[in-house]
């Protein structure tokens, strides 16, 4: 007995080649149009980026020399360099990492491994973390500013202040990427550990976290590279200052590369614009290297569980 | 690899038979020395398991004999794996899971308020369906259990070697102990998981379809290994493969799913529990007879 579904097949054509006609012509045109639109979008983005980079390199190449790394800022562009800004960036990012990574990873471990998923409070926390990631960076600058003010700190342009603002800024990103990395560790692995008589805490320390480290590292490096390029929250803390010494501690005054670039761009002399471009190239190279490292880690440790 | 006297008695399913596995009654491998009544290591009494409101297994009373292999067989969804996970409190990890009745380990209630699930799992190990080695070296996989449980071993190297020997894996991996366990074949990974379990010196080893992800040769090696381990451990195995149950188990419990006519929920019930030779030779219950002869399931 033939079913009605199978019977319906009888009438259907078995030709696989296009039958032509107006409808298919239109279809082809539409998909072609869409493809062209996609290509143009891609081209616009790509051309903008390439022009920007080429222009920066052309402008800054002449000043991309050792003086940029060894000299302090000066009112005479020929003698000026970005040494304190580069060292300041290193200090601020280092302190940011020290603040944000342990906190972010610990928060993510709690949310992913220990918190009761069904509790209302935890679901609110989850939504909150998602939203925190979308808050403009300057708000975090204001938060750090008022925190320092409440603590009675008068000079707010200190490394730990900047690190506080940037750590708050990237904390949600670290939490979210760490949670994703933890979630990617198969349940069987946790069960294997627990079935051997390991406790929850041992399982997290010895199995789940080590297995998630590549993912955590990738997310963290990307978050730090975002913090490295950030200027707004630091400007709010008074980061746009003339620093003629090497920042040397958490309470030291500082400036960072994005702020230095911003400062130089505001000067009328063209020579300062060249300096800004040269510093931009350095910043760009560092950021590309960090992102490259993140990608390398991801590819190297990509697991096929 | 060392072969055990039992190993020779294992029959390899011939291709003709495996092509139509359900049409023929599985061949029985009899352990002559099986006592009539099991000397119980673990005893379930009126055990029911719930996931929320859903009753997954109902009123199971079963005793798992000391140094015996007990197989749990039955169609999919009959609660065999659920029951197995209750035997070392791995079901605790499922938020909504709840147990009624009692499970006793050498007479002590393992769900008593003062019973510690971690202690239970140190004595009752588990091997899973899919090999789940840790992404660490072979050595560290084995040493993991002794390290986390704070086991006192004279020499970890010797301990690792012994566990790997007991799991019939030593000769294959002795030159690459520092290599990642993921480089091993599926069958080797599963034997590594067994070695890892042995390394914490458990009393009982639970196996949840340990061969379903393996090819026939690897399956046979695991079965040989189970027969060797039987001398020192009590083994409970869930299997979909009736030939496997017939080949390795001393006793077999047949489960099926009863359907609630109102809610449509499928709840596992124990139909028959007896020596493997009885279950596959002359079952008392007609549903068992239908299942093992392939008329139902």
Interface residues (C-beta under 8 A of the other chain):
Chain A: X116 X117 X118 X186 X188 X189 X191 X192 X193 X194 X195 X196 X197 X198 X199 X202 X206 X207 X210 X211 X303
Chain B: X88 X90 X93 X95 X118 X119 X121 X122 X125 X126 X128 X130 X132 X133 X134 X135 X136 X144 X145 X147 X148 X149 X193 X196 X197 X200
